[in-house]
């Protein structure tokens, strides 16, 4: 196994080769009667060493899921299309291409899309993490137009391990190894990731990501520098599993 490196997310799948077909599974959210047959495709870009955190890309034809509890915490950035999240009380939230949001585990919702949807996602599937209280089970829009302190968490799961929000400003990390799995979707500015050579003698791997890019830095990566231009604005999602949980 080679050294850990940053992972660039491509809207056309890994290496731009297109998306893989996803067969229907008993674990899929059930559809409403008359919703038709959904056609899903996608790929996982990353699975962490616990096997609980998966990040990737997903595409689906129009469909609507039955009202029920969402089975896991999910962060997503819509790439194409739009989706309506319907709550148990009938209220609706509409998200469109470019929007980022979180559906907390246990939220009673129905997912409705009247057009094909493509998204980047991060899910955490962990039976040991309880759903939050009813007051916390609301869809969280990660809205960059709101007032933004340097690092604002919009959502944190009950265990404190899964977070999503907005980062603003210039940030540098220079103490390897990287402490958590973190996905960043850059809205403004650029970030350069420098990874140490695995043998200490080879060349460092240097990658620069700009506005519109989405990438993931895995926990444990020997990343000795994350430098950014001034005025970086990014949406983040992180998973930092605790050994005790």
N, C-alpha and C positions, 0 to 999 in steps of 0.2 A: 504494500500500500504506500503510495507516494505521500508527500507532505500535503497538508490541508491548504487550499487556496480559496480565494473569493469566487463566488459562483454568479455569473451574469445570467439574468432571466431574459429569454427571447420570446417574443409574442408568438413566434412560429415554432416553438418547441426547442428542445436541446439541439444546438448546432444548426438551428433553422431548418430542420429536416421534416417539419410537420408534426402533427400530434398523433398519438397512438389511440386506437379505438378502445373504449372502455365498455366491457360487457355489463349488462344489468346484474346487480348483486342483491341478495336478501338484505344486505346492510344498507342499501340505498334508501333514502327517504321515500316513503310511499307517495304515489300521486293521487290527486283527487279523481273521482269518477269522471270520465269524459275528457281527461287531460290528454289522452292520446299516448303515443310512444315517444319517449325522449331518446335522442341519440347523443351519447356522451363521448368525448375524447379528451385526452390530456396526458400529462407526464409529471412525474415527481422529479424535481431538480435536486431535492435534498431530503434525507432522513437522518435524524440525529442518532447518536450512539445509544440512546435509550430506546429507540424505536417508537417513541411517543409523538415526536414532532415531525411533521411532514410538510414540505413546502413545494409548490409546483404551479402548474397551469392547468386550467380546466375549461372546456367548451361544451355547450349544451344547446340543443334546439328548444323551441318554446314548450313550456310545461308549467304545471302548478303542483306543488307538494301539498299533501293533506296537513291540516292544522295539527300541530303536536310539538312536543319538546325537542329543541335542537340538541343533537346528541353530543356535541363537543364545542369547545371554543374555536371560532374561526375568524381570522382576519383576512380581508380580501381587498384587492384593488381591481376595479372593473376596467377592462381594456376595451371591450366592444359591447354594445347593446345596453339594455337597461333592465332593472329588476324592481319589483314591488314587494316589499316585506309587509305582510298583513299580520297584525297582532290579534290576540284572542278577542279583544274588545271591538275589532273591526277597523281600527285606525290603520292608516297605511303610510309607509315611507318609501319614496321613490329614489333610487340611486341610478346614476347614469355613468357612461364611460368617463373615466378620470376620477371618479369618486372612490374613496377608501372608507371602509367601515368594519365593525366587529359585530358578530352575533354571539352573545355569551351562551355558554352551555346551559341548557334548561329553559331557554326562552321559548314561550309558546307562540309559534309563528307559522305562517304559510309563505313559501317562496313562490312568487308568480313571475313568469317572464313571458311576454307576448312576442318576443323576437329572440334570435340566437344571442347568447351571452358568452363572453370569454373573460376569464379573470386569472390573476395571480392570487395564490392563497397560501396561508399558513394555518394548519390545524394542529391541535394538541388533543390526542386521544388517550386519556388516562382515567381509568375507573376510580382511582383513589382521590381524584379531585372532585369535590362536591360542587353542585350547582350553587350559585349565589342566592341571596334572598330575593323575594319578589321585587323589591325596590331596585335591585341592581340588574334585573333581567330585562334590559332594554337595549335595542340596537343602538350602537354608538357610531355616529358619523364622525370621522376624523377630518375636521374641517379646517384647512389652513388659513381661512379668512378670519378666524376668530383671533382674539388677543393671544399672543404666543410668548410665554417665557422661554428661556433657553432650552429647556427640555420639559415638555408637558406630557404627562401620561393621561390619555383619554380613557383607557380601560386597563384594569389590573384584575386578573382572576383571583378567586378566593384564596388560592395557595400562595399568591405573590410571585409566581414563577413566570407567568405569561403576561406580557404588557404590550400595549400599542399606543401610539401617540404621535407627537410632532417634535422635531428637533430643529432649532433655528440658531444661526450664528456660525462661528468657526470652532471646530472641535478637533482635537489631536489626541490620539492614544498611542503611547510609545512603550508600553510595558507588556511584552508577550508573556504567556499566551493570551489570546483574546478570551475574555471571561464568559461570554454567552453567545448563543446563536442569535444573530440579528439580521433581519431583512431591512433594507432601506430603499425607498422609492423617492428619487430626487426630483424636487420641483424647481429649485433654483440653485445655481452654482455648480461646483464640481468637487469631487472627492477622489484622492489618490490613495490607493492601498499598496503598501510595500510589504512584501512577504520575504522573510529571511530564507536564504538557501538552506536546504535540509542538511547539507554536509558542512556548512560553514565556510566552504571555499568556492562554491559556485556563484552564479549571478543571482541577484535578487529578482523576484517577479514583481513587476510594477504595472498596475492597472489603474486607469483613470475612468471614472464614471461621471456623466454629465446629466443635466436636466432631462428628464424623461426616462432615464435608465432605472432599472430595478436590479438589485443584487443582494447576495447574502454572504455574510462573514460567519463561518462556523466556529463554534466554541473550540478553543484549543489551538486555533490557527496561530502560527508564529508570526503575527503581524506586528512589526515593531514601529509602524507609523501609519496613522490615518490622518493625512493632512487635507485641509479643505480651503477653498477660497473663502474670503469674507462673504457673508450674506448667503450661506447655504441654508436652504429650506428643504426639509425632508420628512417624509412620513416613515415611521419605524414600527416594527413588530419584533419583539425579542422573547426568547425562551431560555430561561436559566434554571435548569432542573436542580433541585436540592437533593443531596444524597439521603437526607432524612425523610423525604416525602415520596 
